[in-house]
Amino acid sequence: MDPATFLAFAIFVIVMTGTPGPGNLTFLAIGASAGYRTAFPVIVASQIGALPLQLSVAYGLGHVMAGGGPVVAIFKVLSMAYMTYLAWRIISLSVKPKGEVALPSFREGLLIHPLSPKTWAMNLAAFSSFLAGNGLDVHENAMILVAGFMLGGTVFHSLWALAGVSILALIGDGPLMRAITVTMAVAMIAATLWSLVL
């Protein structure tokens, strides 16, 4: 891969992993509701969960997803259902008394990226735009795809979670925080719907 293509890929990863989407909004809400120490294991789980998706894209499943059909229709239904469930969990954390609602688990984090339309879209776009036809073999391209998004995801998910912690420290755990958390949950559903429509 030539330096210009590698730089373009790196910028793409930074923009895609750093901007709002279901994952980042989830970690912002977890950080604001329960702190970074609670968010971090879910962040790690999300990166582990993204690995099969990235490998699937690199080794050919991306062509199936890009082609549409019943597989994509099923994915859209599962994606919307799971993101709605996550939004409900986030809202429950903020509106119910502490201790009444279980915090998001490692296992729940594993599904964030495989069921996120934004994650599928950015991996498909990265592979087709920067990696397919670059002269490297499929295994090398798979490693570049995985390493790029794993690094970007870990860094930016952590920054979003820490931003949530900062919001909590700034405004406290009152009605304004609850309103912000509900807004983030609604934005997460809206971002998912937007990704599914595109």
C-alpha positions in Angstrom: 0.0 0.0 0.0 1.5 3.4 -1.0 1.8 6.1 1.6 -0.9 8.3 0.2 -3.5 5.5 0.3 -2.4 4.5 3.8 -2.8 8.1 5.0 -6.2 8.3 3.4 -7.3 5.1 5.1 -6.0 6.4 8.4 -8.0 9.7 8.1 -11.1 7.7 7.1 -10.7 5.5 10.2 -10.3 8.5 12.5 -13.3 10.3 11.0 -15.5 7.2 11.1 -14.5 6.0 14.6 -14.5 9.5 16.1 -18.0 10.7 14.9 -21.3 9.9 16.6 -22.9 6.5 16.0 -24.6 3.8 18.0 -21.3 2.7 19.6 -20.0 6.1 20.6 -23.3 7.3 21.9 -23.7 4.1 23.9 -20.2 4.7 25.6 -21.0 8.4 26.2 -24.1 7.4 28.0 -22.4 4.6 30.0 -19.6 7.0 31.0 -22.2 9.6 32.1 -24.3 7.1 34.0 -21.8 4.7 35.5 -18.2 6.0 34.9 -15.3 5.0 32.7 -14.4 1.9 34.7 -17.8 0.5 33.9 -17.6 1.5 30.2 -14.1 0.1 29.6 -15.0 -3.7 29.7 -17.9 -3.0 27.3 -15.5 -1.1 25.0 -13.2 -4.1 25.0 -16.1 -6.4 24.3 -17.2 -4.1 21.4 -13.8 -4.4 19.8 -13.8 -8.2 20.2 -17.3 -8.3 18.7 -16.1 -6.2 15.7 -13.4 -8.7 14.8 -15.6 -11.3 13.1 -17.4 -8.5 11.2 -14.1 -7.1 9.9 -12.8 -10.5 8.9 -16.1 -11.3 7.2 -15.8 -8.1 5.2 -12.2 -8.8 4.3 -12.8 -12.4 3.3 -15.9 -11.8 1.2 -19.1 -11.4 3.2 -18.9 -7.7 2.4 -20.0 -8.5 -1.1 -23.1 -10.3 0.2 -24.0 -7.4 2.4 -23.3 -4.9 -0.3 -25.6 -6.8 -2.7 -28.7 -6.5 -0.5 -31.4 -9.2 -0.4 -32.9 -11.2 2.5 -29.6 -11.3 4.5 -29.5 -7.5 4.6 -33.3 -7.3 5.5 -32.8 -9.7 8.4 -29.7 -7.7 9.6 -31.7 -4.5 9.5 -34.5 -5.9 11.7 -31.9 -7.4 14.2 -29.9 -4.1 14.2 -32.9 -1.9 14.9 -34.2 -4.3 17.6 -30.8 -4.4 19.4 -30.1 -0.7 19.2 -33.6 0.0 20.6 -32.9 -2.4 23.4 -29.6 -0.6 24.2 -31.4 2.8 24.1 -33.9 1.4 26.6 -31.1 0.2 28.9 -29.3 3.6 28.7 -32.6 5.4 29.6 -33.3 2.9 32.4 -29.8 3.7 33.9 -30.6 7.3 34.2 -34.3 7.3 35.3 -34.3 4.5 37.8 -32.6 4.6 41.2 -29.0 3.4 41.3 -28.8 -0.4 41.8 -32.2 -1.2 40.3 -30.9 -1.6 36.8 -28.0 -3.9 35.9 -25.1 -2.1 34.1 -24.4 -3.0 30.5 -22.5 -6.3 30.4 -19.4 -7.5 28.5 -21.7 -9.9 26.6 -24.0 -7.0 25.5 -20.9 -5.2 24.3 -20.0 -8.0 22.0 -23.1 -7.3 19.9 -22.7 -3.5 19.5 -20.6 -3.5 16.3 -21.9 -6.7 14.6 -25.4 -5.2 14.8 -24.5 -1.6 14.0 -25.2 -0.5 10.5 -22.6 2.3 10.8 -19.9 -0.3 11.6 -20.8 -2.4 8.6 -20.9 0.6 6.3 -17.6 2.0 7.4 -15.8 -1.4 7.1 -17.3 -2.0 3.7 -16.4 1.5 2.5 -12.8 1.2 3.9 -12.2 -2.2 2.3 -13.6 -1.3 -1.1 -12.0 2.2 -1.2 -8.6 1.6 0.2 -7.7 -2.1 0.4 -9.3 -3.9 -2.5 -6.9 -3.9 -5.4 -4.0 -2.3 -3.5 -1.5 -5.1 -4.4 -1.5 -6.8 -1.0 -2.9 -10.2 -0.4 -6.3 -10.7 1.3 -4.6 -11.7 4.7 -2.5 -8.5 4.8 -5.6 -6.4 3.9 -7.6 -8.1 6.6 -4.9 -7.3 9.2 -4.8 -3.7 8.1 -8.6 -3.4 8.3 -8.7 -5.0 11.8 -5.7 -3.1 13.2 -7.0 0.3 11.9 -10.5 0.0 13.2 -9.5 -1.7 16.5 -7.1 1.1 17.3 -9.5 3.9 16.2 -12.4 2.3 18.0 -10.6 1.7 21.3 -9.3 5.3 21.3 -12.5 7.1 20.3 -14.9 4.9 22.3 -12.7 5.7 25.3 -12.8 9.4 24.6 -16.6 9.4 24.2 -16.9 7.5 27.5 -14.6 10.0 29.2 -16.7 12.8 27.8 -19.7 11.3 29.4 -17.8 11.2 32.7 -16.9 14.9 32.3 -20.6 15.7 31.7 -21.6 13.9 34.8 -18.9 15.7 36.8 -20.0 19.1 35.4 -23.7 18.9 35.8 -24.3 16.2 38.4 -26.8 13.4 38.5 -30.0 15.3 38.3 -32.9 16.2 35.9 -30.5 17.8 33.4 -28.4 14.7 33.3 -31.4 12.5 32.8 -32.6 14.7 30.0 -29.2 14.5 28.3 -29.1 10.7 28.7 -32.6 10.3 27.2 -31.5 12.6 24.3 -28.4 10.5 23.7 -30.5 7.3 23.6 -33.0 8.9 21.1 -30.0 10.1 19.0 -28.6 6.5 19.0 -31.9 5.2 17.6 -32.0 8.1 15.1 -28.4 7.4 14.0 -29.3 3.7 13.5 -32.4 4.5 11.5 -30.4 6.9 9.3 -27.7 4.3 8.7 -30.3 1.7 7.8 -32.1 4.0 5.3 -28.9 5.0 3.5 
